[in-house]
Amino acid sequence: MKSKILSLIIIVYLVSCAKSTTKNEEQDVADNGQITQFKPANIEEQIVYNRAVEAVIWGMPAVNSELLYESLVKVKGDYNQIVYWSGLINSKNQTLTPNPDVVYINPLYDTRKGAVVLEIPPAEGNSSLTGSLDDGWQTAIEDIGPAGIDKGKGGKYLILPPDYKDKVPAGYIPMPSSTYTGFAILRSNLTDGSPGDVKRAIDYGKRIKIYPYSQAANSPATKFTDLLGVDFTNTIPYNFHFFEILNQFVQREPWLARDLVMVDFLKSIGIEKGKTFEADARKKEILDAAAKDAHIYLDKGYEAIFKLPFYEGTNWALPASQDVVKAISSNYTVPDIYPVSERAISYSMAYFSAKHLGTGQFYLMTIKDNKRQSLDGSKLYQLHLPPKVPVKLYWSVTAYDRETHALIKNMKYFSRASTSPGLQKNSDGSVDIYFGAKAPAGKEANWVPTDPKRKFELLARFYGPEKGFFDKTWKMGDVEEVK
């Protein structure tokens, strides 16, 4: 009787809150915080729906990672190879909040047949890498480059499979992975952004190698796949496909002790290791609804991140909770902390994590102006950066589509950075950057275009942040609308 009453209450609540949606209305629904229209026929369907919502939240970083490989397969790439962009990326790259002011070199590894070697060249002159090696859960195993474990000396990283028991051979940096597959996000840094500078960064990045340890004595040439100009995406699909991708990950990767509670949760929605994932029309309908509602929940959580700003009195915040930072940096060994929901929020709008956030890079994000209004692509905004930004390498500010968290489509460029050619500085060394559908007169070099029909968000990057950044003797103000 109690279960029937509970089911009835839930149904009444869902009906009262629900709002049917079309594809064009999804963002409005998310803004209003309303759930999709879903009517469970019985408590069993309600359980499937509930557990599917939890599966989206729990599985977000894994699906995010798996989508990267799915996109790689479409361009005829594979694990133990490297994808790169032979230039600065454009909006054909529809990954989550990518950096358009570096050259990306991304090795993907697969240790199912044994350990894999990732060779990193030493930093030389202006040539250096910033990045990390992440497992399939996007938990950083270790940082790479001058701010990483090799301290800029380079070296041979030995990526070890979950069941590795042998002694690590001399001369290698051990990188134990909790999953068989994963990737490194490596950025070959620029200095002035000129064509020659970009070529230097590409040539340096292509000195990276990846190959099976079993072939170390006579290592094969590394295969590089150039994705410049190629449609490439891993934005999150909030529909049935999410569960198809999650199933692929579950079938390949080992269960971690911290996640064993999910074995039964996933089984109830049809995902079980060693078995085919199948769903009839009704189950697909339920899973679709669950994915859409999970999206709404995560988006509301994303907005809540900005209630704890980095600079007091502003809307700039790190797009990750302190618990998420602690959990990832410790590989989830901190007692009483497993921030699954907050982790999902971060990976719903970004991919990659650093082991030691704040050493190689730091991020601040905003979705609102100084009057706490959402950033509107039809308006013009100004951001003032005081002089002497406390960074060793560079700073940048990038505009992204608010709904997809990807680069705004079909724009000439997407950011302004200290490495942007022609960037204008004020007489005191400060910089004003403008965001809007049309450039203000005489400010084209400092302007980032936006889509007048869509909202946007801003991500500020600080590479090689110095003490003045963290003690906040240097402070960046809010974005302000220009009337």
Secondary structure, 3 states (H helix, E strand, C coil): CHHHHHHHHHHHHHHHHCCCCCHHHHHHHHHHCCCCCCCCCCHHHHHHHHHHHHHHHHHHHHHHHHHHHHHHHHCCCCCCEEEECCCCCCCCEECCCCCCCCEEEEEEEECCCCCEEEEECCCECCECEEEEEEECCCCEEEEECCCCCCCCCCEEEEEECCCCCCCCCCCCEEEECCCCEEEEEEEECCCCCCHHHHHHHHHHHCCCEEEEHHHHHHCCCCCEEECCCCCEECCCCCCHHHHHHHHHHHHHCCCCHHHCCHHHHHHHHCCCCCCCCCCCHHHHHHHHHHHHHHHHHHHHHHHHHCCCCCCCCCCCECCCCHHHHHHHHCCCCCCCCCCHHHHHHHHCCCCCCCCCCCCCEEEEEECECCCCCECECCCCEEEEECCCCCEEEEEEEEEEECCCCCECCCCCCCEEECCCCCCCCCCCCCEEEEEECCCCCCCHHHEEECCCCCEEEEEEEEEEECHHHHCCCCCCCCCEECC
